[in-house]
Amino acid sequence: MTSVSPEAVDVRLTQLERSLRRARWGMVGLLLLMVAMFLAWYGVGGIVQREVRVHRIYAVDDAGTVRVRIGEDPAGGNRKSRVAGLVVYDTTGIERGGMATMANGSVAIGLDAQHSEKGVPRDRIGMMVDGKGNTMFILEDGQGAPVVTAKGAAANGGALQVSEATPDGKQLQVRTLGVHGDAQSTESGE
């Protein structure tokens, strides 16, 4: 396992935080733009509505490919927990991220890779608050293995984990930095 200096970790974390802030503001801006466009379109012709209720709103590109969906997942999807919120798709129609609440009480913001090997999750960056109020930020490598994880829990404070997969990919070398000390461990990578 290569040794990484604390300064290098600090620099990488600062860059990740800056990138995550930009992505978060971009998602908020996109949502506000969509709402403004909808309100501008709906107000044309003097039609005034105090409330509009829909199950889903789909924004498509010129080719008809869905690029943004606002609303709840259709029933029977393949997620662990059904989501309701804003989901963003690329030009090929593949989900690339979103900001949503989940049926299990969680709320999350995530960014996904375009492609991954069969059986490898596409999630790459995520922020989540679970139904109990615990928080997590996770950054994953190209194989879906966690590289940096920051966790916060009311019961035991927070922890920062830096991970690296072994060359065979079957285990993760994990260093956990916490208020009460540091720990090194090996975990199953599968």
Summary of the structure (lengths in Angstrom):
residues: 190
radius of gyration: 19.7
end to end distance: 18.5
largest distance: 66.0
contacts: 456
relative contact order: 0.09
helix: 22%
strand: 42%
